[in-house]
Amino acid sequence: MSSTVTGDKAIVRIEGLTRRFGPIVAVDRVDLEIARGELFALLGGSGCGKTTLLRMLAGFETPDEGRLFIDGQDMTDVPPYRRPVNMMFQSYALFPHMDVAANVGYGLRRDGVKAAEIADRVAEILALVHLQDHARRKPSQLSGGQRQRVALARALVKRPKLLLLDEPLAALDRKLRESTRFEMVRLQEQLGLTFVMVTHDQEEAMSMATRLAVMNAGRIAQIGTPHEVYEHPASRFVADFIGIANIIGLDGGGWMALRPEKIALSAERPALPRTVAGRIVDVAYEGDRSLYHVETDAHGTMTVSTTNISRSAGAAFARGQSVWLGWSDEAGQRLEA
């Protein structure tokens, strides 16, 4: 998908949205369009404005300036309960005294949906999240991953046009987060809904999102597909925030981002257009790859990544070893300020 949205493909359109808390500008004149049926991630560190922007989409925060449209309708001043939106919170907020089926059907009961329809819709959504055999269990009888799926089912059962997810995997351990990512992407594609996810975890955003917006100091630093943002960062901030980047000064005062895996590491000078000599000062063996910190005279300490193909070799180079780094002219990405 392109980094831009055109025509009636946009289900969310944000124009100059601003939110202040006293002297602090949490969201600063943000313009954004989110396409119908995509999984869009708002990515950034603490205090960047991503959660405030999500809460304005939900109606929990009122913008000081700007307009917000959902499915072509101006929702800027519309209260949360009248928006075609549902939100899944980081804490899951399940009712401990209710079983899974009652938790999932709670919103439908509040809306006055008939009992027979509630039962059908709850059964349908529990099957989608593979919890049909857990309908009568209480939240305390579930694992963390199962509680996360109950919260997701409760948000999906009302069939919102837009599902908002606030750090949806933060409460899970690393291994469970990895498996749940695939499950959430499968559900989103199967249901054809639009998901907007807030996360500080770049790996999470890169592996799940069709597009993402990197936020910094209340503004959007870059919007694009994970590939576009990683391979073609628009600024030094984005290059530093997404993955690992060696930031190298260029003649004329510019900068270039050079990813660790784009650099060849060798004992002899490589036959490449750009080369620099250095000495390994640190080695980190990470199983599938090894990371090397190489001290160079020309560019300071550079990070290089190598793939560990052999099962017996381990890290190919040792701390203290003199080495050469080399890269092609196309390996680097020129940056804005």
C-alpha positions as a Markdown table, in Angstrom:
| # | Residue | x | y | z |
|---|---|---|---|---|
| 1 | Met | 0.0 | 0.0 | 0.0 |
| 2 | Ser | 1.2 | 3.5 | -0.8 |
| 3 | Ser | 2.2 | 5.9 | 1.9 |
| 4 | Thr | -0.7 | 8.2 | 0.9 |
| 5 | Val | -4.5 | 7.6 | 0.8 |
| 6 | Thr | -6.7 | 8.9 | -2.0 |
| 7 | Gly | -10.4 | 9.5 | -2.6 |
| 8 | Asp | -13.0 | 7.5 | -0.7 |
| 9 | Lys | -10.5 | 4.9 | 0.5 |
| 10 | Ala | -9.9 | 6.9 | 3.7 |
| 11 | Ile | -12.0 | 5.9 | 6.6 |
| 12 | Val | -10.2 | 8.4 | 8.9 |
| 13 | Arg | -9.3 | 11.9 | 7.9 |
| 14 | Ile | -7.6 | 14.2 | 10.4 |
| 15 | Glu | -7.0 | 17.9 | 9.6 |
| 16 | Gly | -4.8 | 20.1 | 11.8 |
| 17 | Leu | -5.6 | 18.3 | 15.0 |
| 18 | Thr | -4.1 | 19.9 | 18.1 |
| 19 | Arg | -4.5 | 19.1 | 21.8 |
| 20 | Arg | -2.9 | 21.1 | 24.6 |
| 21 | Phe | -2.6 | 20.4 | 28.3 |
| 22 | Gly | -1.7 | 23.8 | 29.8 |
| 23 | Pro | 1.6 | 24.9 | 28.3 |
| 24 | Ile | 2.3 | 21.4 | 26.8 |
| 25 | Val | 1.2 | 20.7 | 23.2 |
| 26 | Ala | 0.6 | 17.0 | 23.2 |
| 27 | Val | -0.6 | 16.8 | 19.6 |
| 28 | Asp | 0.5 | 19.6 | 17.3 |
| 29 | Arg | -1.4 | 20.3 | 14.0 |
| 30 | Val | -1.5 | 16.7 | 12.8 |
| 31 | Asp | -2.8 | 15.8 | 9.4 |
| 32 | Leu | -3.4 | 12.1 | 8.7 |
| 33 | Glu | -5.5 | 9.8 | 6.5 |
| 34 | Ile | -6.1 | 6.1 | 7.4 |
| 35 | Ala | -7.3 | 3.8 | 4.7 |
| 36 | Arg | -10.4 | 1.6 | 5.0 |
| 37 | Gly | -9.4 | -2.0 | 6.0 |
| 38 | Glu | -5.8 | -1.4 | 7.0 |
| 39 | Leu | -3.9 | -2.0 | 10.2 |
| 40 | Phe | -2.4 | 1.3 | 10.9 |
| 41 | Ala | 0.2 | 1.9 | 13.8 |
| 42 | Leu | 1.0 | 5.1 | 15.7 |
| 43 | Leu | 4.5 | 4.5 | 16.8 |
| 44 | Gly | 6.7 | 6.6 | 19.1 |
| 45 | Gly | 8.3 | 7.0 | 22.5 |
| 46 | Ser | 6.7 | 8.2 | 25.7 |
| 47 | Gly | 5.2 | 11.6 | 25.5 |
| 48 | Cys | 5.2 | 11.8 | 21.6 |
| 49 | Gly | 1.4 | 12.3 | 21.4 |
| 50 | Lys | 0.3 | 8.9 | 20.0 |
| 51 | Thr | -2.0 | 8.0 | 22.9 |
| 52 | Thr | -3.6 | 11.4 | 23.0 |
| 53 | Leu | -4.2 | 11.2 | 19.2 |
| 54 | Leu | -5.9 | 7.7 | 19.7 |
| 55 | Arg | -8.0 | 9.1 | 22.6 |
| 56 | Met | -9.2 | 11.9 | 20.3 |
| 57 | Leu | -10.2 | 9.3 | 17.7 |
| 58 | Ala | -12.2 | 7.5 | 20.4 |
| 59 | Gly | -13.8 | 10.8 | 21.7 |
| 60 | Phe | -12.2 | 10.6 | 25.2 |
| 61 | Glu | -10.2 | 13.8 | 24.5 |
| 62 | Thr | -11.5 | 16.9 | 22.7 |
| 63 | Pro | -9.2 | 18.7 | 20.3 |
| 64 | Asp | -8.4 | 22.4 | 20.8 |
| 65 | Glu | -8.1 | 22.9 | 17.1 |
| 66 | Gly | -8.7 | 20.9 | 13.9 |
| 67 | Arg | -11.3 | 18.5 | 12.6 |
| 68 | Leu | -11.7 | 14.7 | 12.7 |
| 69 | Phe | -13.7 | 12.7 | 10.2 |
| 70 | Ile | -14.7 | 9.0 | 10.4 |
| 71 | Asp | -16.2 | 7.4 | 7.4 |
| 72 | Gly | -16.9 | 10.8 | 5.9 |
| 73 | Gln | -18.8 | 12.2 | 9.0 |
| 74 | Asp | -17.4 | 15.0 | 11.2 |
| 75 | Met | -16.8 | 13.4 | 14.6 |
| 76 | Thr | -14.9 | 16.3 | 16.1 |
| 77 | Asp | -17.4 | 17.1 | 18.8 |
| 78 | Val | -19.4 | 13.8 | 18.8 |
| 79 | Pro | -19.3 | 11.9 | 22.2 |
| 80 | Pro | -17.7 | 8.4 | 22.3 |
| 81 | Tyr | -20.9 | 6.5 | 22.6 |
| 82 | Arg | -22.1 | 7.9 | 19.3 |
| 83 | Arg | -19.0 | 7.1 | 17.3 |
| 84 | Pro | -18.7 | 3.9 | 15.1 |
| 85 | Val | -15.6 | 3.1 | 17.1 |
| 86 | Asn | -14.6 | 0.7 | 19.8 |
| 87 | Met | -11.4 | 0.7 | 21.9 |
| 88 | Met | -9.4 | -2.1 | 23.4 |
| 89 | Phe | -7.4 | -0.9 | 26.4 |
| 90 | Gln | -4.0 | -2.0 | 27.5 |
| 91 | Ser | -5.3 | -3.3 | 30.9 |
| 92 | Tyr | -8.1 | -5.3 | 29.1 |
| 93 | Ala | -10.6 | -4.0 | 31.8 |
| 94 | Leu | -12.4 | -7.4 | 32.0 |
| 95 | Phe | -15.1 | -7.8 | 34.6 |
| 96 | Pro | -13.8 | -10.4 | 37.1 |
| 97 | His | -17.2 | -11.6 | 38.3 |
| 98 | Met | -18.4 | -12.3 | 34.7 |
| 99 | Asp | -17.5 | -15.3 | 32.6 |
| 100 | Val | -16.0 | -14.9 | 29.1 |
| 101 | Ala | -19.4 | -15.0 | 27.3 |
| 102 | Ala | -20.8 | -12.3 | 29.6 |
| 103 | Asn | -17.8 | -10.1 | 29.2 |
| 104 | Val | -17.9 | -10.3 | 25.5 |
| 105 | Gly | -21.6 | -9.6 | 25.3 |
| 106 | Tyr | -21.6 | -6.8 | 27.8 |
| 107 | Gly | -21.6 | -4.0 | 25.2 |
| 108 | Leu | -24.4 | -5.6 | 23.2 |
| 109 | Arg | -26.6 | -5.9 | 26.3 |
| 110 | Arg | -26.0 | -2.2 | 27.1 |
| 111 | Asp | -27.1 | -1.4 | 23.6 |
| 112 | Gly | -30.4 | -3.3 | 24.1 |
| 113 | Val | -29.6 | -6.1 | 21.6 |
| 114 | Lys | -32.0 | -9.1 | 21.9 |
| 115 | Ala | -30.6 | -12.1 | 23.9 |
| 116 | Ala | -30.8 | -14.5 | 21.0 |
| 117 | Glu | -28.8 | -12.2 | 18.7 |
| 118 | Ile | -26.3 | -11.6 | 21.5 |
| 119 | Ala | -25.8 | -15.4 | 22.0 |
| 120 | Asp | -25.2 | -15.9 | 18.2 |
| 121 | Arg | -22.8 | -13.0 | 17.9 |
| 122 | Val | -20.8 | -13.9 | 21.0 |
| 123 | Ala | -20.5 | -17.5 | 19.8 |
| 124 | Glu | -19.4 | -16.4 | 16.4 |
| 125 | Ile | -16.6 | -14.0 | 17.7 |
| 126 | Leu | -15.4 | -16.5 | 20.3 |
| 127 | Ala | -14.9 | -19.1 | 17.6 |
| 128 | Leu | -12.9 | -16.5 | 15.6 |
| 129 | Val | -10.5 | -16.0 | 18.5 |
| 130 | His | -10.5 | -19.7 | 19.3 |
| 131 | Leu | -12.1 | -19.4 | 22.7 |
| 132 | Gln | -15.4 | -21.2 | 22.1 |
| 133 | Asp | -14.5 | -23.8 | 24.7 |
| 134 | His | -13.8 | -21.1 | 27.4 |
| 135 | Ala | -17.1 | -19.3 | 27.3 |
| 136 | Arg | -18.0 | -20.2 | 30.9 |
| 137 | Arg | -14.7 | -19.5 | 32.5 |
| 138 | Lys | -13.9 | -16.4 | 34.6 |
| 139 | Pro | -11.0 | -14.1 | 33.6 |
| 140 | Ser | -9.0 | -15.5 | 36.6 |
| 141 | Gln | -9.1 | -18.9 | 35.0 |
| 142 | Leu | -7.5 | -17.7 | 31.8 |
| 143 | Ser | -3.9 | -17.2 | 30.7 |
| 144 | Gly | -2.7 | -13.7 | 29.8 |
| 145 | Gly | -3.0 | -14.4 | 26.1 |
| 146 | Gln | -6.5 | -15.7 | 26.5 |
| 147 | Arg | -7.6 | -12.6 | 28.5 |
| 148 | Gln | -6.1 | -10.5 | 25.7 |
| 149 | Arg | -8.3 | -12.4 | 23.2 |
| 150 | Val | -11.4 | -12.0 | 25.3 |
| 151 | Ala | -10.8 | -8.2 | 25.4 |
| 152 | Leu | -10.3 | -8.3 | 21.6 |
| 153 | Ala | -13.5 | -10.3 | 21.1 |
| 154 | Arg | -15.5 | -7.8 | 23.3 |
| 155 | Ala | -14.2 | -5.0 | 21.2 |
| 156 | Leu | -15.0 | -6.7 | 17.9 |
| 157 | Val | -18.4 | -8.1 | 18.7 |
| 158 | Lys | -20.1 | -4.7 | 18.3 |
| 159 | Arg | -18.8 | -4.6 | 14.7 |
| 160 | Pro | -17.2 | -1.2 | 14.8 |
| 161 | Lys | -16.1 | 0.6 | 11.7 |
| 162 | Leu | -12.9 | 1.4 | 13.5 |
| 163 | Leu | -11.1 | -0.6 | 16.3 |
| 164 | Leu | -8.6 | 1.3 | 18.4 |
| 165 | Leu | -5.9 | -0.6 | 20.3 |
| 166 | Asp | -3.9 | 1.0 | 23.0 |
| 167 | Glu | -0.6 | -1.0 | 23.4 |
| 168 | Pro | -2.6 | -4.3 | 22.8 |
| 169 | Leu | 0.3 | -6.7 | 23.5 |
| 170 | Ala | 2.2 | -4.8 | 26.2 |
| 171 | Ala | 0.9 | -7.1 | 29.1 |
| 172 | Leu | 2.1 | -10.3 | 27.4 |
| 173 | Asp | 5.5 | -12.0 | 27.7 |
| 174 | Arg | 7.8 | -11.9 | 24.6 |
| 175 | Lys | 7.0 | -15.3 | 23.2 |
| 176 | Leu | 3.3 | -14.8 | 23.6 |
| 177 | Arg | 3.5 | -11.4 | 22.0 |
| 178 | Glu | 5.1 | -12.9 | 18.9 |
| 179 | Ser | 2.4 | -15.5 | 18.4 |
| 180 | Thr | -0.4 | -13.0 | 19.2 |
| 181 | Arg | 0.9 | -10.6 | 16.5 |
| 182 | Phe | 0.1 | -13.1 | 13.8 |
| 183 | Glu | -3.3 | -13.9 | 15.3 |
| 184 | Met | -4.3 | -10.2 | 15.4 |
| 185 | Val | -3.2 | -9.7 | 11.8 |
| 186 | Arg | -5.2 | -12.8 | 10.8 |
| 187 | Leu | -8.3 | -11.5 | 12.5 |
| 188 | Gln | -8.0 | -8.0 | 11.0 |
| 189 | Glu | -7.6 | -9.4 | 7.5 |
| 190 | Gln | -10.4 | -11.9 | 8.0 |
| 191 | Leu | -12.9 | -9.4 | 9.3 |
| 192 | Gly | -11.9 | -6.6 | 6.9 |
| 193 | Leu | -12.0 | -4.0 | 9.7 |
| 194 | Thr | -9.8 | -1.0 | 10.2 |
| 195 | Phe | -7.4 | -1.3 | 13.2 |
| 196 | Val | -5.5 | 1.7 | 14.6 |
| 197 | Met | -2.9 | 0.6 | 17.0 |
| 198 | Val | -0.7 | 2.6 | 19.4 |
| 199 | Thr | 2.6 | 1.1 | 20.3 |
| 200 | His | 6.1 | 2.1 | 21.5 |
| 201 | Asp | 7.5 | -1.2 | 20.3 |
| 202 | Gln | 9.0 | -0.7 | 16.8 |
| 203 | Glu | 9.3 | -4.5 | 16.2 |
| 204 | Glu | 5.5 | -4.8 | 16.9 |
| 205 | Ala | 4.6 | -2.0 | 14.5 |
| 206 | Met | 6.9 | -3.2 | 11.8 |
| 207 | Ser | 5.7 | -6.8 | 11.8 |
| 208 | Met | 1.9 | -6.0 | 12.0 |
| 209 | Ala | 1.1 | -2.7 | 10.3 |
| 210 | Thr | 0.3 | -2.1 | 6.7 |
| 211 | Arg | 1.4 | 1.5 | 7.3 |
| 212 | Leu | 2.7 | 3.4 | 10.3 |
| 213 | Ala | 3.2 | 6.9 | 11.5 |
| 214 | Val | 6.3 | 7.7 | 13.5 |
| 215 | Met | 5.5 | 10.4 | 16.0 |
| 216 | Asn | 7.8 | 12.8 | 17.8 |
| 217 | Ala | 7.0 | 15.8 | 20.0 |
| 218 | Gly | 3.3 | 15.8 | 19.0 |
| 219 | Arg | 3.9 | 15.7 | 15.3 |
| 220 | Ile | 4.2 | 13.0 | 12.6 |
| 221 | Ala | 7.8 | 12.6 | 11.6 |
| 222 | Gln | 7.1 | 10.1 | 8.8 |
| 223 | Ile | 4.2 | 8.0 | 7.4 |
| 224 | Gly | 4.8 | 5.0 | 5.2 |
| 225 | Thr | 4.9 | 1.2 | 5.0 |
| 226 | Pro | 7.3 | -0.6 | 7.3 |
| 227 | His | 9.6 | -1.1 | 4.4 |
| 228 | Glu | 9.5 | 2.5 | 3.3 |
| 229 | Val | 10.2 | 3.9 | 6.8 |
| 230 | Tyr | 13.0 | 1.4 | 7.5 |
| 231 | Glu | 14.7 | 1.6 | 4.1 |
| 232 | His | 14.1 | 5.3 | 3.4 |
| 233 | Pro | 13.9 | 7.2 | 6.7 |
| 234 | Ala | 12.9 | 10.9 | 6.1 |
| 235 | Ser | 15.0 | 12.3 | 8.9 |
| 236 | Arg | 17.8 | 11.6 | 11.4 |
| 237 | Phe | 15.2 | 11.1 | 14.1 |
| 238 | Val | 13.3 | 8.4 | 12.2 |
| 239 | Ala | 16.5 | 6.6 | 11.2 |
| 240 | Asp | 17.6 | 6.6 | 14.9 |
| 241 | Phe | 14.2 | 5.5 | 16.2 |
| 242 | Ile | 13.5 | 2.7 | 13.7 |
| 243 | Gly | 16.0 | -0.2 | 14.1 |
| 244 | Ile | 19.7 | 0.5 | 14.3 |
| 245 | Ala | 21.4 | 3.1 | 12.1 |
| 246 | Asn | 24.9 | 4.4 | 11.7 |
| 247 | Ile | 24.6 | 8.1 | 11.2 |
| 248 | Ile | 27.5 | 9.3 | 9.0 |
| 249 | Gly | 28.3 | 12.9 | 8.2 |
| 250 | Leu | 28.6 | 13.9 | 4.5 |
| 251 | Asp | 30.5 | 16.6 | 2.8 |
| 252 | Gly | 28.5 | 19.8 | 2.7 |
| 253 | Gly | 26.9 | 19.3 | 6.2 |
| 254 | Gly | 24.4 | 16.5 | 5.3 |
| 255 | Trp | 23.8 | 13.1 | 6.9 |
| 256 | Met | 23.5 | 9.5 | 5.8 |
| 257 | Ala | 21.9 | 6.5 | 7.5 |
| 258 | Leu | 23.6 | 3.2 | 7.0 |
| 259 | Arg | 22.0 | 0.1 | 8.4 |
| 260 | Pro | 24.3 | -2.5 | 10.1 |
| 261 | Glu | 23.2 | -5.3 | 7.7 |
| 262 | Lys | 24.2 | -3.1 | 4.7 |
| 263 | Ile | 27.9 | -3.1 | 5.7 |
| 264 | Ala | 30.4 | -5.9 | 4.8 |
| 265 | Leu | 32.7 | -6.9 | 7.6 |
| 266 | Ser | 36.0 | -8.6 | 6.6 |
| 267 | Ala | 39.6 | -9.1 | 7.6 |
| 268 | Glu | 40.9 | -7.8 | 4.3 |
| 269 | Arg | 40.0 | -4.6 | 2.6 |
| 270 | Pro | 36.8 | -5.3 | 0.5 |
| 271 | Ala | 36.4 | -4.4 | -3.2 |
| 272 | Leu | 33.6 | -2.0 | -2.5 |
| 273 | Pro | 33.3 | 1.8 | -3.3 |
| 274 | Arg | 33.3 | 2.8 | 0.4 |
| 275 | Thr | 35.7 | 1.3 | 2.9 |
| 276 | Val | 37.0 | 2.2 | 6.3 |
| 277 | Ala | 39.4 | 0.4 | 8.7 |
| 278 | Gly | 38.5 | -0.2 | 12.3 |
| 279 | Arg | 38.9 | -2.3 | 15.4 |
| 280 | Ile | 36.2 | -4.4 | 17.0 |
| 281 | Val | 35.5 | -3.2 | 20.6 |
| 282 | Asp | 32.3 | -5.2 | 21.4 |
| 283 | Val | 30.6 | -8.3 | 20.1 |
| 284 | Ala | 27.0 | -9.4 | 20.8 |
| 285 | Tyr | 26.0 | -12.9 | 19.8 |
| 286 | Glu | 22.2 | -13.0 | 19.2 |
| 287 | Gly | 21.7 | -16.5 | 17.8 |
| 288 | Asp | 20.6 | -15.7 | 14.2 |
| 289 | Arg | 23.0 | -12.8 | 14.0 |
| 290 | Ser | 26.0 | -11.2 | 15.6 |
| 291 | Leu | 26.4 | -7.4 | 16.2 |
| 292 | Tyr | 29.8 | -5.8 | 16.2 |
| 293 | His | 30.8 | -2.4 | 17.5 |
| 294 | Val | 33.7 | -1.3 | 15.4 |
| 295 | Glu | 35.8 | 1.8 | 16.3 |
| 296 | Thr | 36.9 | 3.8 | 13.2 |
| 297 | Asp | 38.9 | 7.0 | 12.9 |
| 298 | Ala | 36.6 | 8.3 | 10.1 |
| 299 | His | 33.1 | 7.7 | 11.6 |
| 300 | Gly | 33.5 | 6.9 | 15.2 |
| 301 | Thr | 31.9 | 3.7 | 16.5 |
| 302 | Met | 29.9 | 1.9 | 13.9 |
| 303 | Thr | 27.5 | -1.1 | 14.3 |
| 304 | Val | 27.7 | -4.0 | 11.9 |
| 305 | Ser | 25.4 | -7.0 | 11.7 |
| 306 | Thr | 26.4 | -10.4 | 10.3 |
| 307 | Thr | 24.1 | -13.5 | 9.8 |
| 308 | Asn | 25.2 | -16.6 | 11.6 |
| 309 | Ile | 24.8 | -19.4 | 9.0 |
| 310 | Ser | 26.9 | -22.0 | 10.5 |
| 311 | Arg | 25.8 | -23.8 | 13.7 |
| 312 | Ser | 29.3 | -24.4 | 15.0 |
| 313 | Ala | 31.2 | -21.2 | 14.1 |
| 314 | Gly | 29.7 | -18.7 | 16.6 |
| 315 | Ala | 30.7 | -15.1 | 16.1 |
| 316 | Ala | 33.1 | -14.9 | 13.1 |
| 317 | Phe | 35.3 | -12.0 | 14.5 |
| 318 | Ala | 36.7 | -11.3 | 18.0 |
| 319 | Arg | 36.9 | -8.3 | 20.2 |
| 320 | Gly | 40.1 | -6.4 | 19.6 |
| 321 | Gln | 40.5 | -7.7 | 16.0 |
| 322 | Ser | 41.4 | -5.2 | 13.2 |
| 323 | Val | 38.9 | -5.3 | 10.4 |
| 324 | Trp | 37.6 | -3.5 | 7.3 |
| 325 | Leu | 34.1 | -2.2 | 6.7 |
| 326 | Gly | 32.7 | -1.7 | 3.2 |
| 327 | Trp | 29.5 | -0.7 | 1.6 |
| 328 | Ser | 28.1 | 0.2 | -1.8 |
| 329 | Asp | 27.0 | 3.7 | -2.8 |
| 330 | Glu | 23.4 | 2.6 | -2.7 |
| 331 | Ala | 23.6 | 1.2 | 0.8 |
| 332 | Gly | 23.1 | 4.5 | 2.6 |
| 333 | Gln | 20.1 | 6.8 | 2.8 |
| 334 | Arg | 20.6 | 10.6 | 2.7 |
| 335 | Leu | 18.7 | 12.3 | 5.5 |
| 336 | Glu | 17.0 | 15.6 | 6.2 |
| 337 | Ala | 18.0 | 17.4 | 9.4 |
